[in-house]
Amino acid sequence: MTINLIAFDGDGIGPEIMEATLDVVHFLNQELDLDILISKDLVGLKSLDKNGVTITPQIIENSKQVDGIILGPVDQTLRFDGYEL
């Protein structure tokens, strides 16, 4: 049985944390023959820059279709007219 996961790097140190986390998941997947499939997508400030929102309706729908979610830290920085608060 395939285990479908979706991973979101998040913001700030999130990509570094996610890289280490996925290294462990990939190792366990290989060593224990777990049949894990991982897709990645954007949330947080990177999604805000690309999509105008921190999480899109499509991401929410995609997240409902998988067996698990791995979420990195997400920033709470506010942006207003190009300024960060």
Order of alpha helices (4+ residues) and beta strands (2+ residues): beta-alpha-beta-alpha-alpha-beta-beta-beta
